[in-house]
């Protein structure tokens, strides 16, 4: 018998700043710059406060079902910070931190969850994809965009998000496989928050890590502490630099925790074991970044209070813009189906107009 | 002017549009060195290079999905699904993303993609290689579905499909790929979308059909002409949207309607055409509308495929019964 090992793999895990705000090793350049970390901390705080507001709007009947982001802020903001404006984002539906960094507005987010497709008509990142509800189906889009960059020799990258549940979808594996086979400039960011609605990762897969799912596609996979904004940004900067240099894709698994329900229509107390949520709060991402900044004398209570006031004002303005955004005319459902609409649609459009709801409708 | 087959005409159209528009990119399984299992893309990789004629990994859902991402970047993607029976994994991407992209981004992102796929049976192929699944696609808003019935239409409609800024599914009748040759001028002129085509004028009955069934229908109506039954034949060509106006005008003249399709009867496009004529022109009809279709069975393996596909005799009988009712 001649038995030999023909392939081996290892999955690395990176943490830079621990839950207490203690940094390990020499930090990358961006993390030695207080202003840069402050900028990230500001947006993480904005996301946390915006989330509470959006949940409140839903609870009071002023917003549709909303997917919260609480707990994921470090990953979301760090990915946004690592990307370049000319890169293209393929989000799932809760990565507001990345989107806001890239220029999506709070009002656009509210308009979308308020049941109006105009929320996806981003004024900022014009090429970024909208929220993607069918799980994992955005992964091939990112590979396709990366293929376009490669064909045109453009130094741009696609970044696709997916959750731990989405790693069970064929679309993720198929996209990673294509990306590996063609060395496409794409980074797949798995936000492993422990739960796909009510199913824990342990029931989702027998794999020890989700990052190793990259290995079968010939793509490097790495795990990172998803509550550590510094580590996530560092890993993303490396992955994006590789992709931009023509060295191919990376799968990044960011380990974090969904500190909220899956959506406002969900009740996580039905399925999560007692104590898990409380334990997860001790590792949450804002505290540690603030602690790191405070250790350096780059943050204090006064600045914190000013930031919160500033965020609250920005959120209130967005809510007002959302409230004053007029309900779409019923024509809107016909207007954007085709560049050149078939003649037969006109009759249905006129019927819809004749029976159009006259009331402004609830937000 | 060259006499070409339908598959040659598709190749000509692809080459013509690729030469004219550098954004046109072909993706699919075995379309490169092999030129496609039916040779629709033969020679194109050699001529236009591996970036513009790409073999993909073997995953139909991903082919459709990557096309969405490429198209949003401004490429005009022509994606081949090797056989229509393999389109099911791509339906998620076609329905949830391709057809909806323009609408769900209020026109910010668009999806100029053509999905080419062989359609129908009659070529003694393996299981899952002979399906007629147009109904699955025509139900989706935001998508056009075409089915050419001759080399000239394949050429002109393919150009129209690629140039259209929205997604188009292009069904290629496998039985017609090499059945007949026709002179096709490589003039780069597209046929109009959303229109059906009059194949034959007649007075007694309107027969609407498409794809490979146009061939059998024409043979049936030629037989009926010897019996002094005069049939008007319409090649639907655009399966979604349906050019109802042209059908209604014809039915107003003939007073009778027969629909012939290879796909199963239940919820086949024949039902939609019949319903529209019943809604708008019932009192112009001298006889009940008739559908001559495939059966509501699984498309049989090839020993029985010609029992499934409406034969010239079955078509002629159905038309005759309708006219003599």
Boltz contact constraints between the chains, C-beta under 6 A:
constraints:
  - contact:
      token1: [A, 117]
      token2: [B, 104]
      max_distance: 6.0
  - contact:
      token1: [A, 117]
      token2: [B, 106]
      max_distance: 6.0
  - contact:
      token1: [A, 118]
      token2: [B, 106]
      max_distance: 6.0
  - contact:
      token1: [A, 120]
      token2: [B, 105]
      max_distance: 6.0
  - contact:
      token1: [A, 121]
      token2: [B, 106]
      max_distance: 6.0
  - contact:
      token1: [A, 121]
      token2: [B, 108]
      max_distance: 6.0
  - contact:
      token1: [A, 130]
      token2: [B, 105]
      max_distance: 6.0
  - contact:
      token1: [A, 134]
      token2: [B, 96]
      max_distance: 6.0
  - contact:
      token1: [A, 140]
      token2: [B, 62]
      max_distance: 6.0
  - contact:
      token1: [A, 140]
      token2: [B, 65]
      max_distance: 6.0
  - contact:
      token1: [A, 140]
      token2: [B, 66]
      max_distance: 6.0
  - contact:
      token1: [A, 141]
      token2: [B, 65]
      max_distance: 6.0
  - contact:
      token1: [A, 141]
      token2: [B, 68]
      max_distance: 6.0
  - contact:
      token1: [A, 141]
      token2: [B, 69]
      max_distance: 6.0
  - contact:
      token1: [A, 143]
      token2: [B, 66]
      max_distance: 6.0
  - contact:
      token1: [A, 144]
      token2: [B, 66]
      max_distance: 6.0
  - contact:
      token1: [A, 144]
      token2: [B, 69]
      max_distance: 6.0
  - contact:
      token1: [A, 144]
      token2: [B, 70]
      max_distance: 6.0
  - contact:
      token1: [A, 145]
      token2: [B, 69]
      max_distance: 6.0
  - contact:
      token1: [A, 145]
      token2: [B, 73]
      max_distance: 6.0
  - contact:
      token1: [A, 147]
      token2: [B, 70]
      max_distance: 6.0
  - contact:
      token1: [A, 148]
      token2: [B, 70]
      max_distance: 6.0
  - contact:
      token1: [A, 148]
      token2: [B, 73]
      max_distance: 6.0
  - contact:
      token1: [A, 148]
      token2: [B, 75]
      max_distance: 6.0
  - contact:
      token1: [A, 151]
      token2: [B, 51]
      max_distance: 6.0
  - contact:
      token1: [A, 174]
      token2: [B, 59]
      max_distance: 6.0
  - contact:
      token1: [A, 174]
      token2: [B, 62]
      max_distance: 6.0
  - contact:
      token1: [A, 177]
      token2: [B, 57]
      max_distance: 6.0
  - contact:
      token1: [A, 178]
      token2: [B, 57]
      max_distance: 6.0
  - contact:
      token1: [A, 178]
      token2: [B, 62]
      max_distance: 6.0
  - contact:
      token1: [A, 181]
      token2: [B, 57]
      max_distance: 6.0
  - contact:
      token1: [A, 336]
      token2: [B, 102]
      max_distance: 6.0
  - contact:
      token1: [A, 336]
      token2: [B, 103]
      max_distance: 6.0
  - contact:
      token1: [A, 336]
      token2: [B, 106]
      max_distance: 6.0
  - contact:
      token1: [A, 336]
      token2: [B, 107]
      max_distance: 6.0
  - contact:
      token1: [A, 337]
      token2: [B, 103]
      max_distance: 6.0
  - contact:
      token1: [A, 337]
      token2: [B, 141]
      max_distance: 6.0
  - contact:
      token1: [A, 337]
      token2: [B, 142]
      max_distance: 6.0
  - contact:
      token1: [A, 338]
      token2: [B, 166]
      max_distance: 6.0
  - contact:
      token1: [A, 339]
      token2: [B, 165]
      max_distance: 6.0
  - contact:
      token1: [A, 339]
      token2: [B, 166]
      max_distance: 6.0
  - contact:
      token1: [A, 342]
      token2: [B, 194]
      max_distance: 6.0
  - contact:
      token1: [A, 342]
      token2: [B, 241]
      max_distance: 6.0
  - contact:
      token1: [A, 344]
      token2: [B, 241]
      max_distance: 6.0
